[in-house]
Amino acid sequence: MQANQSWIEYDKNTHFPIQNIPFGCFHVDATTKHCCTRIGDNIIDLALIFSHFKGPHFSALKENIFDSENLNKFAALGKAIRLEARETIQAIFTSGKEALGADLIAKAILPVASVQMAMPMFIRDYTDFYSSKNHAYNIGVMFRGIDNALQPNWLHLPVGYHGRASSIVIDGTPITRPKGQTSADGITPGFNACRLMDFELEMGTIIGSGNAMGVPIKTNEA
């Protein structure tokens, strides 16, 4: 769906135009978190505008799925409801301010600089796939040299390894430089902080059923 220009003003070069509609979570206050989206430099509290979602999938819901500290319930409902959510949000914010009203607009639309974002998903576990050839080659050079940088099996199977869910944090979280034993001369060990820091661009994908996300799902079992 190619939506028209939103009545929320934003710079034409923004990464968050009305055509984007990402989903996240933010701190409403010290004890409450809500699901949200972003248009321009504004956070939209989806929990507060939930009653304006009128599509067939949302009409069948028994609870406000955006009044939640993460997106797990929303994600577990599948692709169709996510498409309906995006289309509804685009319609709300292009059809005119009258649809929401001044009071709701004042409460539900907040400058992004005024809010603190929260982890969008509750992640129980994850697998990190060694899928970038350039990255695998560079790391291989460091450990095995240029002539044996890539292991022969790298091109023939997906290399994945277990990751720690606690290492997934939101942008802006301070990172503690790791410490451990190293040895400059290969003989005498010393305990100090790592001298090199690796920066990588990662892309994450949520995979799993409702049960895997901690959300009850219907089954055909008696």
C-alpha positions, -999 to +999 in steps of 0.1 A: +000+000+000+014+034-010+000+058+014-003+096+009+016+121+029+009+120+066-006+149+085+022+144+109+050+167+096+084+152+090+115+158+070+114+143+035+147+125+042+135+108+073+140+070+077+105+068+091+080+081+066+043+070+066+053+042+042+077+026+067+057+019+099+081-001+121+071-016+154+087-012+188+081-007+225+087+023+248+085+032+285+052+050+292+064+055+328+085+038+354+063+007+355+044+006+322+055-002+286+034+000+254+039-011+218+045+018+194+054+028+159+072+058+146+064+085+120+091+111+114+104+122+148+073+111+167+065+079+186+029+067+183+014+049+213-005+021+197-021+010+229-039+043+232-053+042+196-061+005+196-099+012+195-093+027+160-082-006+145-113-018+128-101-045+103-114-081+104-084-094+123-084-067+149-122-069+154-118-106+164-093-098+192-104-100+228-077-078+242-056-048+234-024-065+222-005-032+221-010-027+259+020-050+265+056-046+274+067-063+242+056-073+207+055-111+213+017-114+213+014-093+182+042-111+164+027-145+172-006-137+154+010-138+120+017-118+089-019-110+080-026-090+112+007-071+108-003-061+073-037-050+086-020-030+114+003-011+089-026-004+066-047+008+094-020+031+108-014+045+074-051+052+070-054+069+104-025+092+099-034+102+063-071+106+066-072+137+089-067+146+125-105+145+132-103+106+133-084+107+166-093+140+181-071+166+198-071+150+233-060+116+220-034+131+197-019+150+226-016+117+246-007+093+219+018+112+197+051+119+215+084+134+204+109+105+201+135+125+220+111+126+250+107+088+254+129+059+264+127+029+241+124-007+255+133-042+242+107-048+214+107-086+220+112-110+249+139-133+235+144-167+251+172-178+229+189-172+196+212-187+170+238-166+153+245-176+117+280-170+103+265-159+070+287-130+058+315-142+035+335-110+040+332-113+078+340-150+079+371-143+057+383-115+078+380-134+110+396-164+093+426-144+083+431-133+119+431-169+132+444-190+103+461-167+079+452-157+043+458-191+028+433-209+050+409-181+059+377-198+049+372-234+060+363-257+031+328-265+045+318-228+049+303-226+013+284-259+017+265-256+049+249-229+071+273-223+100+253-214+131+261-213+168+243-206+200+242-170+212+234-155+246+200-137+247+213-114+274+237-099+248+208-085+228+202-049+240+186-017+227+206+010+210+224+033+235+231+006+261+266+009+275+289-019+264+315-032+289+348-040+273+356-077+279+385-087+302+405-119+302+439-135+300+461-125+271+498-129+265+518-105+243+549-128+242+530-161+241+546-171+274+536-148+302+498-144+307+482-112+319+447-102+329+435-071+311+408-056+289+407-066+252+426-042+231+405-047+199+368-042+195+348-058+167+318-039+152+293-058+130+261-051+113+236-077+123+201-085+110+177-104+132+146-125+123+120-137+147+111-173+141+087-194+162+052-204+170+030-188+196+042-212+222+078-205+214+071-168+221+052-175+253+018-169+237-010-194+240-021-208+206-051-229+195-045-265+186-067-293+172-060-315+201-089-325+224 
